[in-house]
Amino acid sequence: MKQSRNIALILAGGTGKRMNAIMPKQFMEIDGETVLLHAMRAFQQHSLIHDIFVVCMPEWNDFVRREAEKGGIDKLHGIIAAGESCYQSACRGIDYLAERVKDDNAIVLVHDVARPLITQDIISRNIASCLTHGNAITALKSHEAYLVTSNGSSADSYLPREGLMRAQTPHTFPLATLCQMKQMAEERGIKESQSIFTLAGELGISPLHIVQGDLRNFKITEQSDILIYRALKSLEE
């Protein structure tokens, strides 16, 4: 069997409104390094990753190139214009790869740049699961029950922690499958979805194969998350 071409599609098109910062969080420099560069480096260092593509707003293209050059990211092979939402950005990334990657065996790891502490083991597990089972969704077991609320101030019911898992990224599929999913979504009039894995659920694609995530692979969303990022990043050094 021909070896798969493994592609990291990093979604970096967010505006970071929840951070209340002067620039999107992925371009913020924290302790001498941008969040974007740290995320790119994780894929750069993995021996099974062949290509890195970054999806961002066009005004940040030069910034991304400079960061890649500064960090020695020679696997960066393209920068893709982001859409108005994370889902639209992912779709643009899929279209871009479909036009330029002529490899029926290509595997795409769709990853959120706001999870810069992704581990090498997570990348390995995603590739292995996709090769074996056809897809991979990174997730962690839940240690808490969940309240169900419609207004954010009172709960109507709860979901027990048993059977619940917290999805992380990457979400990994063959490029051919992602193209089929996008086409199916268009045919069904689906214009938005929270993520690639939620789209798969909406389309009835199952089973989705879970690979073990990591607490370090958390998402930087609020200002307070920067403290967690600094603490965890220091453990890598």
C-alpha positions as CSV (number, residue, x, y, z in Angstrom):
1,M,0.0,0.0,0.0
2,K,1.3,3.4,-0.9
3,Q,2.3,5.6,2.1
4,S,-0.3,8.3,2.8
5,R,0.6,11.9,2.4
6,N,-0.3,13.4,5.7
7,I,-1.4,17.1,5.7
8,A,-1.9,19.4,8.7
9,L,-4.6,22.0,7.9
10,I,-4.3,24.6,10.6
11,L,-7.4,26.9,11.0
12,A,-6.1,30.3,12.1
13,G,-8.9,32.6,10.7
14,G,-10.4,33.6,14.0
15,T,-10.6,37.2,15.2
16,G,-10.2,36.4,18.9
17,K,-13.2,38.6,20.1
18,R,-13.5,36.7,23.3
19,M,-9.9,37.5,24.2
20,N,-10.7,41.3,24.1
21,A,-7.2,41.7,22.6
22,I,-5.8,44.1,20.0
23,M,-4.9,41.2,17.7
24,P,-6.2,37.7,17.1
25,K,-4.9,35.3,19.8
26,Q,-3.1,33.0,17.3
27,F,-0.8,35.9,16.4
28,M,-0.1,37.0,20.0
29,E,3.4,36.6,21.2
30,I,3.6,34.9,24.6
31,D,6.9,34.5,26.2
32,G,8.8,35.2,23.0
33,E,6.8,33.1,20.6
34,T,3.5,33.4,18.8
35,V,0.7,30.8,19.4
36,L,0.7,30.2,15.6
37,L,4.4,29.3,15.5
38,H,4.1,26.9,18.5
39,A,1.2,25.1,16.7
40,M,3.1,25.0,13.4
41,R,6.2,23.6,15.1
42,A,4.3,20.6,16.5
43,F,3.5,19.5,13.0
44,Q,6.9,20.5,11.6
45,Q,8.6,18.2,14.1
46,H,6.5,15.1,13.4
47,S,8.2,12.8,11.0
48,L,4.9,11.6,9.4
49,I,3.6,15.1,8.5
50,H,4.5,16.1,5.0
51,D,2.7,19.4,4.5
52,I,1.4,22.3,6.6
53,F,-1.3,24.6,5.3
54,V,-2.6,27.6,7.3
55,V,-6.0,29.2,6.8
56,C,-6.1,32.8,7.9
57,M,-7.4,36.2,6.9
58,P,-5.4,37.5,3.9
59,E,-4.1,40.6,5.8
60,W,-2.1,38.2,7.9
61,N,-0.5,36.2,5.1
62,D,2.9,38.0,5.3
63,F,2.9,37.6,9.1
64,V,2.4,33.8,8.7
65,R,5.2,33.6,6.2
66,R,7.6,35.5,8.5
67,E,6.7,33.4,11.4
68,A,7.3,30.2,9.4
69,E,10.7,31.5,8.2
70,K,11.7,32.6,11.7
71,G,10.8,29.2,13.1
72,G,12.3,27.1,10.3
73,I,8.9,25.7,9.3
74,D,9.8,24.4,5.8
75,K,6.7,22.2,5.6
76,L,4.5,25.2,5.2
77,H,3.3,24.8,1.6
78,G,0.4,27.2,1.4
79,I,-1.7,29.9,3.0
80,I,-5.4,29.9,2.4
81,A,-7.9,32.7,2.7
82,A,-10.2,32.2,5.6
83,G,-14.0,32.4,5.5
84,E,-16.4,34.3,7.8
85,S,-16.6,31.3,10.2
86,C,-14.5,28.4,11.3
87,Y,-16.7,26.0,9.2
88,Q,-16.4,28.2,6.1
89,S,-12.6,28.4,6.7
90,A,-12.4,24.6,6.8
91,C,-14.4,24.4,3.6
92,R,-12.1,26.8,1.9
93,G,-9.2,24.7,3.1
94,I,-10.7,21.5,1.7
95,D,-11.4,23.2,-1.7
96,Y,-7.8,24.4,-1.8
97,L,-6.3,21.0,-1.1
98,A,-8.7,19.3,-3.5
99,E,-7.4,21.5,-6.3
100,R,-3.7,21.2,-5.5
101,V,-3.1,17.8,-3.8
102,K,-3.3,15.1,-6.4
103,D,-3.1,12.2,-4.1
104,D,-6.0,9.8,-3.5
105,N,-4.3,8.5,-0.3
106,A,-3.9,12.0,1.3
107,I,-5.0,12.3,4.9
108,V,-5.9,15.7,6.4
109,L,-5.5,16.6,10.1
110,V,-7.8,19.6,10.6
111,H,-6.5,21.4,13.7
112,D,-7.5,24.5,15.6
113,V,-4.5,26.9,16.0
114,A,-5.8,27.8,19.4
115,R,-4.6,24.4,20.6
116,P,-0.9,25.0,20.2
117,L,0.2,22.4,22.7
118,I,-0.8,19.4,20.6
119,T,1.5,16.5,21.4
120,Q,3.4,14.3,19.0
121,D,1.4,11.3,20.3
122,I,-1.9,12.9,19.4
123,I,-0.7,13.4,15.8
124,S,0.6,9.8,15.6
125,R,-2.7,8.4,17.0
126,N,-4.8,10.5,14.5
127,I,-2.8,9.2,11.5
128,A,-2.9,5.6,12.7
129,S,-6.6,5.6,13.4
130,C,-7.4,7.3,10.0
131,L,-5.3,4.7,8.2
132,T,-7.0,1.8,10.1
133,H,-10.6,3.0,10.5
134,G,-11.1,5.8,8.0
135,N,-11.2,8.7,10.5
136,A,-10.1,10.0,13.8
137,I,-11.6,12.4,16.4
138,T,-9.4,13.5,19.3
139,A,-11.3,13.5,22.6
140,L,-11.0,13.2,26.3
141,K,-13.3,11.5,28.8
142,S,-15.4,13.9,30.8
143,H,-14.8,14.0,34.5
144,E,-17.8,16.3,35.1
145,A,-21.5,16.1,34.5
146,Y,-23.0,18.8,32.3
147,L,-25.9,21.1,32.9
148,V,-28.3,21.8,30.1
149,T,-29.3,25.4,29.9
150,S,-31.2,27.5,27.4
151,N,-30.3,30.9,28.9
152,G,-27.0,30.5,30.7
153,S,-28.3,31.3,34.1
154,S,-30.5,28.3,35.0
155,A,-30.4,24.6,34.2
156,D,-33.3,22.6,32.7
157,S,-31.6,19.2,33.0
158,Y,-28.2,17.6,33.2
159,L,-26.2,15.0,31.3
160,P,-24.3,12.4,33.3
161,R,-20.5,12.2,32.7
162,E,-20.7,8.5,31.8
163,G,-20.7,8.2,28.0
164,L,-19.6,11.8,27.4
165,M,-16.3,12.9,25.9
166,R,-14.9,16.3,25.2
167,A,-13.9,16.7,21.6
168,Q,-10.5,18.4,20.8
169,T,-8.7,18.6,17.5
170,P,-7.4,17.3,15.2
171,H,-10.3,15.8,13.3
172,T,-8.7,13.6,10.7
173,F,-10.2,12.2,7.5
174,P,-8.9,11.2,4.0
175,L,-9.1,14.3,1.7
176,A,-11.5,12.3,-0.6
177,T,-13.9,11.9,2.4
178,L,-13.7,15.6,3.3
179,C,-14.6,16.5,-0.3
180,Q,-17.5,14.1,-0.2
181,M,-18.7,15.5,3.1
182,K,-18.6,19.1,1.8
183,Q,-20.5,18.1,-1.3
184,M,-23.2,16.3,0.8
185,A,-23.5,19.3,3.0
186,E,-24.1,21.6,0.0
187,E,-26.7,19.2,-1.4
188,R,-28.5,19.2,2.0
189,G,-28.3,23.0,2.4
190,I,-26.0,22.8,5.4
191,K,-24.2,26.1,5.5
192,E,-22.7,26.0,9.0
193,S,-21.5,23.5,11.5
194,Q,-19.5,23.8,14.7
195,S,-16.7,21.7,13.3
196,I,-15.7,19.0,10.9
197,F,-16.7,16.3,13.3
198,T,-20.1,17.8,14.1
199,L,-20.7,18.0,10.3
200,A,-19.8,14.3,10.0
201,G,-22.5,13.7,12.7
202,E,-25.1,15.8,10.9
203,L,-24.4,13.8,7.7
204,G,-24.8,10.5,9.5
205,I,-21.2,9.4,9.0
206,S,-20.4,6.7,11.6
207,P,-18.7,5.4,13.5
208,L,-16.4,8.2,14.4
209,H,-13.3,6.7,15.9
210,I,-12.0,8.3,19.0
211,V,-8.3,8.8,19.7
212,Q,-7.0,9.8,23.1
213,G,-6.5,13.5,23.6
214,D,-4.5,15.3,26.2
215,L,-5.2,18.0,28.8
216,R,-2.4,20.0,27.4
217,N,-4.2,20.1,24.1
218,F,-6.7,22.7,25.5
219,K,-8.1,25.6,23.6
220,I,-7.0,29.1,24.4
221,T,-10.2,31.1,24.5
222,E,-10.2,33.6,27.4
223,Q,-7.5,35.9,28.8
224,S,-7.1,33.6,31.8
225,D,-6.1,30.7,29.5
226,I,-2.9,32.5,28.7
227,L,-1.7,31.7,32.3
228,I,-2.5,28.0,31.7
229,Y,-0.7,28.1,28.4
230,R,2.4,29.7,29.9
231,A,2.5,27.1,32.7
232,L,2.1,24.1,30.4
233,K,4.5,25.5,27.8
234,S,7.2,26.0,30.5
235,L,7.0,22.2,31.2
236,E,8.1,21.5,27.6
237,E,11.3,23.6,27.9
